[in-house]
């Protein structure tokens, strides 16, 4: 293959998506602070062609959120003004760059946006009771709300994180001079939406993750998507990568403080199976689970692994380096990702192939991978979009989670299956 085409973006990339393998590719990036409004950042939405041409750019106030592309091809941008708390707006943009719709979701006083996804008939939002940089008021809670197409609330559910603990936490709150013994509970210093996959939808079930901003210890709630009732809530833990495993099912990974595991939660929200590994998992239409392990240990002892149905793991190639783009799986079972300055492919037989290598490339902000038309692989490194043509990689695999965010559209929503005839 030839070297990549590079497109420079106006600031660090926060997400990328597209409606079709032929493009355009939509990217949200942070263009820095506003010179006139304190603490107000600017989101830039860029549309780029898979050949590297920038088609258009739009600017919106507020910190970037990932772009969410609907089934009709509209790309939705979540943005907000500089007020405290901010006023949130959802703007739908067409492939030509023109605004198609503007939706202002019902918002309670004092709330900050944590995560937003596009539902088949509206939107789903995870709200935080305070800025992620401030201690939440006593007794406050996060809020999960489903909206119709106009932004009116269909239902609303409180998600509390009043006190947390985890056996591996020996010390917390170092800056304030107090310590915790193992298993002692503490009140979260700040409340944040999980950094990794905070909001997932699997048919009639929703997974919402919130955590203490200082320790990273949090809980994941599984919620009924039709009624808003909480089905189950995990015990507190250092939850990281998650995935939709099929209708009503989720993979939830834990890593840190001695934890290193992935658990499958069934439709009732119960733990059905646990593997002794944590990673950036991919799931194809047959239910095969594979991907690069993700562990905060250097030098790396991670491998590309397969999670077997009996709870065991199968070893693939060892992985050097640390920072890894979330991979994508093609229709032939080949996983593609960027790690240690290399575009890596691991085929269905667990053989490693090097597609491209750049020496001394140690950038740490990596996007997910997109598999586009004409064997093109796309990903962002810091403030650059990289397009690798003629890789020999096939189209994106079918399945509930062939890449991060569940597909090209960057919208982690698996629609409910149609009802069966009695």
C-alpha positions as CSV (number, residue, x, y, z in Angstrom):
1,X,0.0,0.0,0.0
2,X,1.0,3.6,-0.4
3,X,1.6,6.1,2.4
4,X,-1.4,7.9,4.0
5,X,-3.1,11.0,2.9
6,X,-3.2,13.5,5.7
7,X,-5.8,16.2,6.4
8,X,-5.0,18.7,9.2
9,X,-8.0,19.7,11.4
10,X,-8.5,22.8,13.5
11,X,-7.7,21.2,16.8
12,X,-7.7,17.8,18.5
13,X,-10.2,15.3,16.9
14,X,-12.9,14.1,19.3
15,X,-14.9,11.8,17.0
16,X,-15.4,10.7,13.4
17,X,-18.3,9.0,11.6
18,X,-19.8,8.7,8.1
19,X,-23.2,7.6,6.7
20,X,-21.7,5.5,3.9
21,X,-18.4,3.8,3.1
22,X,-18.0,6.2,0.2
23,X,-18.1,9.2,2.6
24,X,-18.1,12.0,3.4
25,X,-16.3,11.6,6.7
26,X,-17.6,13.8,9.5
27,X,-15.2,14.9,12.2
28,X,-15.6,17.0,15.3
29,X,-12.6,18.8,16.7
30,X,-11.8,21.3,19.4
31,X,-10.7,24.7,18.0
32,X,-9.7,26.1,21.4
33,X,-11.2,28.8,23.7
34,X,-13.3,31.7,22.6
35,X,-11.5,35.0,22.8
36,X,-14.6,36.7,24.1
37,X,-16.5,34.3,26.3
38,X,-14.8,32.8,29.4
39,X,-14.4,29.0,29.4
40,X,-16.3,28.7,26.1
41,X,-14.6,26.3,23.6
42,X,-15.5,26.0,19.9
43,X,-16.5,22.8,18.1
44,X,-15.7,22.5,14.4
45,X,-17.5,20.0,12.3
46,X,-15.5,19.0,9.2
47,X,-16.7,17.0,6.2
48,X,-13.9,15.4,4.3
49,X,-13.8,13.2,1.2
50,X,-12.0,9.8,1.4
51,X,-9.5,11.2,-1.1
52,X,-8.5,13.8,1.5
53,X,-10.4,16.9,0.2
54,X,-12.1,19.1,2.8
55,X,-15.7,19.6,1.6
56,X,-16.9,22.1,4.2
57,X,-16.6,23.2,7.8
58,X,-19.1,24.5,10.4
59,X,-18.4,26.0,13.8
60,X,-20.5,25.5,17.0
61,X,-20.1,26.9,20.5
62,X,-19.0,24.5,23.3
63,X,-16.7,21.5,23.8
64,X,-16.9,18.8,21.2
65,X,-19.0,15.7,21.4
66,X,-18.7,12.8,18.9
67,X,-20.7,13.2,15.8
68,X,-23.8,11.0,15.6
69,X,-25.1,10.1,12.1
70,X,-28.8,9.1,11.8
71,X,-30.2,6.5,9.4
72,X,-31.2,9.3,7.1
73,X,-27.7,10.5,6.7
74,X,-28.1,13.6,8.9
75,X,-25.1,14.2,11.2
76,X,-26.0,15.5,14.7
77,X,-23.8,17.8,16.7
78,X,-24.3,18.4,20.4
79,X,-23.2,21.9,21.4
80,X,-23.9,24.5,24.1
81,X,-23.5,28.2,24.9
82,X,-21.1,29.7,27.5
83,X,-23.7,30.0,30.3
84,X,-23.3,28.2,33.6
85,X,-24.9,25.8,33.4
86,X,-24.9,25.6,29.6
87,X,-28.0,25.6,27.3
88,X,-27.7,22.5,25.1
89,X,-28.7,22.3,21.5
90,X,-28.7,19.4,19.0
91,X,-28.2,20.5,15.4
92,X,-28.7,18.2,12.5
93,X,-26.6,18.9,9.4
94,X,-26.9,17.4,5.9
95,X,-24.2,16.2,3.6
96,X,-24.1,19.6,1.9
97,X,-23.3,21.3,5.2
98,X,-26.7,23.0,5.6
99,X,-28.7,22.8,8.8
100,X,-31.7,20.5,8.5
101,X,-33.1,20.6,12.0
102,X,-32.5,22.1,15.4
103,X,-33.7,20.4,18.6
104,X,-33.4,21.8,22.1
105,X,-33.9,19.0,24.6
106,X,-35.7,19.6,27.9
107,X,-33.0,20.3,30.5
108,X,-33.3,20.6,34.2
109,X,-31.7,23.6,36.1
110,X,-28.0,23.1,36.8
111,X,-27.5,20.2,34.5
112,X,-24.5,19.6,32.2
113,X,-24.4,17.3,29.2
114,X,-22.5,14.0,29.6
115,X,-23.4,12.0,26.5
116,X,-26.0,12.0,23.7
117,X,-27.0,9.4,21.1
118,X,-29.5,9.4,18.3
119,X,-32.5,7.0,18.8
120,X,-34.6,5.7,16.0
121,X,-37.4,8.1,17.1
122,X,-35.6,10.8,19.0
123,X,-32.6,11.2,21.3
124,X,-31.1,9.8,24.5
125,X,-29.1,12.0,26.9
126,X,-27.1,11.4,30.0
127,X,-27.1,14.6,32.2
128,X,-24.7,15.4,35.0
129,X,-25.8,17.4,38.1
130,X,-22.8,19.7,38.0
131,X,-19.8,20.5,35.8
132,X,-17.3,17.6,35.6
133,X,-14.8,20.0,37.4
134,X,-17.0,20.7,40.4
135,X,-18.3,18.6,43.3
136,X,-22.0,17.7,42.8
137,X,-24.5,19.1,45.4
138,X,-25.3,16.7,48.2
139,X,-28.0,14.3,47.3
140,X,-27.8,15.1,43.6
141,X,-27.8,12.4,40.8
142,X,-27.1,12.0,37.2
143,X,-30.2,11.8,35.0
144,X,-30.9,9.6,31.9
145,X,-33.6,11.0,29.7
146,X,-35.2,9.8,26.5
147,X,-36.7,12.4,24.1
148,X,-38.9,12.4,21.1
149,X,-38.0,14.1,17.8
150,X,-38.9,17.6,19.1
151,X,-36.8,17.3,22.3
152,X,-39.8,16.7,24.6
153,X,-39.0,14.2,27.4
154,X,-40.6,10.7,27.0
155,X,-39.2,9.5,30.4
156,X,-36.5,10.5,32.9
157,X,-34.6,8.4,35.4
158,X,-32.2,9.3,38.2
159,X,-28.9,7.5,38.4
160,X,-27.2,7.9,41.8
161,X,-23.6,7.4,42.8
162,X,-23.8,8.4,46.4
163,X,-20.9,6.5,47.8
164,X,-18.4,4.2,46.1
165,X,-15.6,1.8,47.2
166,X,-13.4,-0.8,45.6
167,X,-11.0,-3.2,47.2
168,X,-8.0,-2.1,45.1
169,X,-8.2,1.5,46.1
170,X,-5.7,2.2,48.9
171,X,-5.5,5.9,48.7
172,X,-7.6,8.7,47.3
173,X,-8.0,12.4,47.7
174,X,-4.2,12.9,47.9
175,X,-4.4,16.6,47.3
176,X,-6.7,17.1,50.3
177,X,-4.5,15.0,52.6
178,X,-6.9,12.2,53.5
179,X,-6.5,8.5,52.8
180,X,-8.8,5.5,52.4
181,X,-8.3,2.0,53.6
182,X,-9.2,-0.8,51.2
183,X,-13.0,-1.2,50.8
184,X,-13.8,2.1,52.7
185,X,-16.5,4.1,51.0
186,X,-16.2,7.7,49.9
187,X,-18.4,10.3,48.3
188,X,-17.4,11.1,44.6
189,X,-15.5,14.4,44.3
190,X,-16.9,15.0,40.9
191,X,-19.4,13.1,38.8
192,X,-18.6,12.4,35.2
193,X,-19.9,10.3,32.3
194,X,-17.6,7.3,31.7
195,X,-14.7,8.3,29.5
196,X,-15.1,5.0,27.5
197,X,-18.5,4.3,25.9
198,X,-20.7,6.2,28.5
199,X,-24.0,5.5,26.7
200,X,-24.9,2.3,24.7
201,X,-28.3,1.0,23.4
202,X,-28.9,-2.6,22.7
203,X,-32.5,-3.0,21.6
204,X,-34.8,-2.5,24.6
205,X,-31.8,-2.1,27.0
206,X,-29.6,0.9,27.7
207,X,-26.2,0.9,29.4
208,X,-25.2,4.2,31.1
209,X,-21.9,4.6,32.9
210,X,-21.1,7.3,35.5
211,X,-18.0,7.5,37.7
212,X,-16.1,9.5,40.3
213,X,-13.9,11.9,38.3
214,X,-10.9,11.6,40.6
215,X,-10.6,7.8,41.2
216,X,-12.4,6.5,38.1
217,X,-14.5,4.2,40.3
218,X,-18.1,4.1,39.1
219,X,-21.2,2.1,38.3
220,X,-23.0,1.0,35.1
221,X,-26.8,1.0,35.1
222,X,-28.8,-1.1,32.7
223,X,-32.1,0.6,32.0
224,X,-35.3,-0.4,30.1
225,X,-35.4,1.8,27.0
226,X,-39.2,1.9,26.7
227,X,-40.1,2.7,30.4
228,X,-36.9,4.1,31.8
229,X,-36.9,1.7,34.7
230,X,-33.5,0.6,36.1
231,X,-33.1,-3.1,35.5
232,X,-29.8,-3.6,37.3
233,X,-26.7,-1.7,38.5
234,X,-23.2,-3.0,38.8
235,X,-21.1,-2.9,41.9
236,X,-18.7,0.0,42.0
237,X,-15.5,-0.7,39.9
238,X,-13.0,0.8,37.6
239,X,-15.0,0.3,34.4
240,X,-13.5,1.1,31.1
241,X,-14.2,-0.4,27.6
242,X,-17.7,-1.6,26.9
243,X,-19.6,-3.0,23.9
244,X,-23.0,-4.0,22.6
245,X,-23.0,-7.8,22.5
246,X,-26.4,-8.2,20.9
247,X,-30.1,-7.3,21.7
248,X,-30.3,-6.6,25.4
249,X,-26.7,-7.7,26.1
250,X,-23.5,-5.8,26.9
251,X,-19.8,-6.5,27.6
252,X,-18.5,-4.4,30.5
253,X,-14.7,-4.3,31.1
254,X,-12.9,-3.3,34.3
255,X,-9.2,-2.4,34.4
256,X,-7.1,-0.9,37.2
257,X,-6.6,-1.2,41.0
258,X,-6.0,-4.9,40.5
259,X,-9.0,-5.5,38.2
260,X,-8.6,-6.9,34.7
261,X,-11.7,-8.6,33.4
262,X,-14.7,-8.4,31.0
263,X,-18.2,-9.5,32.0
264,X,-21.1,-10.3,29.7
265,X,-24.4,-9.0,31.1
266,X,-27.6,-10.6,29.9
267,X,-31.1,-9.2,29.1
268,X,-32.0,-9.2,32.8
269,X,-28.8,-7.3,33.6
270,X,-27.2,-10.3,35.3
271,X,-23.5,-11.2,34.9
272,X,-23.6,-14.3,32.6
273,X,-19.9,-14.9,32.0
274,X,-16.6,-13.3,32.9
275,X,-13.2,-13.5,31.1
276,X,-9.8,-12.7,32.8
277,X,-9.0,-10.0,30.2
278,X,-9.9,-6.4,29.4
279,X,-9.7,-5.0,25.9
280,X,-11.1,-3.1,22.9
281,X,-13.4,-5.9,21.8
282,X,-15.0,-6.5,18.5
283,X,-18.0,-8.8,18.0
284,X,-19.1,-10.2,14.6
285,X,-22.4,-11.6,13.4
286,X,-21.5,-15.1,14.8
287,X,-20.8,-13.7,18.3
288,X,-17.0,-14.2,18.1
289,X,-15.3,-11.7,20.4
290,X,-11.7,-10.6,19.7
291,X,-9.5,-7.6,20.0
292,X,-6.3,-6.0,21.5
293,X,-6.0,-6.1,25.3
294,X,-5.9,-2.8,27.1
295,X,-3.9,-2.7,30.3
296,X,-2.2,0.2,32.1
297,X,1.2,-1.6,32.3
298,X,4.5,-0.9,30.6
299,X,6.4,-2.6,29.1
300,X,3.4,-4.1,27.4
301,X,2.3,-7.6,28.3
302,X,-0.9,-7.3,26.3
303,X,-1.8,-9.6,23.4
304,X,-4.5,-9.7,20.7
305,X,-7.0,-12.2,22.2
306,X,-10.1,-14.1,21.5
307,X,-12.7,-14.5,24.2
308,X,-14.0,-18.1,24.0
309,X,-17.7,-19.0,24.9
310,X,-16.6,-21.1,27.9
311,X,-14.9,-18.1,29.6
312,X,-11.4,-18.9,28.5
313,X,-9.2,-16.8,26.2
314,X,-7.1,-17.7,23.2
315,X,-3.7,-16.0,22.6
316,X,-3.0,-14.0,19.5
317,X,0.2,-12.0,18.7
318,X,1.9,-10.0,21.4
319,X,1.5,-6.2,21.3
320,X,4.3,-3.7,21.7
321,X,3.7,-0.1,22.8
322,X,0.7,1.2,24.6
323,X,-1.7,3.7,23.0
324,X,-4.1,2.0,20.7
325,X,-6.9,3.1,18.4
326,X,-10.1,1.3,18.8
327,X,-10.0,-1.3,16.0
328,X,-12.4,-2.2,13.2
329,X,-13.2,-5.7,11.9
330,X,-13.7,-6.5,8.2
331,X,-16.0,-9.0,6.7
332,X,-13.2,-11.6,6.5
333,X,-12.5,-11.4,10.2
334,X,-9.4,-9.2,10.0
335,X,-9.0,-6.5,12.8
336,X,-7.2,-3.3,11.9
337,X,-5.8,-0.8,14.4
338,X,-3.0,1.7,15.1
339,X,-0.5,0.9,17.8
340,X,3.2,1.8,18.4
341,X,3.4,3.9,15.2
342,X,2.1,1.0,13.1
343,X,-1.1,0.3,11.2
344,X,-1.6,-3.4,12.3
345,X,-3.9,-6.0,10.9
346,X,-4.6,-9.3,12.7
347,X,-6.4,-11.8,10.5
348,X,-9.0,-14.4,11.5
349,X,-6.2,-17.0,12.0
350,X,-4.5,-14.6,14.5
351,X,-1.6,-13.8,12.2
352,X,-0.2,-10.3,12.5
353,X,0.4,-8.1,9.4
354,X,2.1,-4.7,9.3
355,X,0.3,-2.4,6.8
356,X,2.2,0.8,7.5
357,X,4.9,1.9,10.0
358,X,6.2,5.3,11.0
359,X,9.2,5.3,13.3
360,X,9.1,7.4,16.5
361,X,5.4,8.2,16.2
362,X,4.3,8.4,19.8
363,X,1.1,10.4,19.6
364,X,-1.3,9.6,22.4
365,X,-4.7,10.9,21.1
366,X,-6.1,8.3,18.7
367,X,-9.5,8.0,17.3
368,X,-11.4,4.8,16.3
369,X,-10.8,3.2,13.0
370,X,-13.2,3.4,10.0
371,X,-13.2,1.0,7.1
372,X,-14.2,2.8,3.9
373,X,-14.7,2.1,0.2
374,X,-11.8,1.1,-2.0
375,X,-9.9,-0.7,0.8
376,X,-9.4,2.7,2.6
377,X,-8.7,2.8,6.3
378,X,-9.3,6.1,8.1
379,X,-8.3,7.2,11.6
380,X,-7.3,10.4,13.4
381,X,-4.1,11.1,15.3
382,X,-4.3,14.2,17.4
383,X,-5.4,16.9,15.0
384,X,-4.9,15.0,11.7
385,X,-7.1,12.7,9.7
386,X,-5.1,9.9,8.1
387,X,-6.4,8.0,5.1
388,X,-4.6,4.8,4.1
389,X,-5.8,3.7,0.6
390,X,-5.3,0.3,-1.1
391,X,-4.8,-1.6,2.2
392,X,-6.5,-4.8,1.0
393,X,-8.8,-4.6,4.0
394,X,-12.4,-5.5,3.2
395,X,-15.7,-3.8,4.2
396,X,-16.8,-3.5,7.8
397,X,-18.1,-6.8,9.2
398,X,-21.7,-7.3,10.2
399,X,-22.5,-7.8,13.8
400,X,-23.5,-5.8,16.9
401,X,-20.0,-4.3,17.5
402,X,-17.6,-4.5,14.5
403,X,-15.9,-1.2,15.6
404,X,-16.2,1.4,18.4
405,X,-19.6,3.1,18.4
406,X,-21.1,0.0,16.7
407,X,-20.7,1.1,13.1
408,X,-19.7,3.7,10.6
409,X,-22.4,6.1,11.8
410,X,-20.7,6.6,15.2
411,X,-24.0,6.1,17.0
412,X,-23.8,3.2,19.5
413,X,-27.5,2.2,19.1
414,X,-28.5,-1.4,18.1
415,X,-32.2,-1.1,17.0
416,X,-34.6,-3.5,18.6
417,X,-35.4,-6.6,16.4
418,X,-38.8,-6.6,14.7
419,X,-41.5,-8.5,16.6
420,X,-42.0,-12.1,15.7
421,X,-45.3,-13.4,14.5
422,X,-47.2,-15.5,17.1
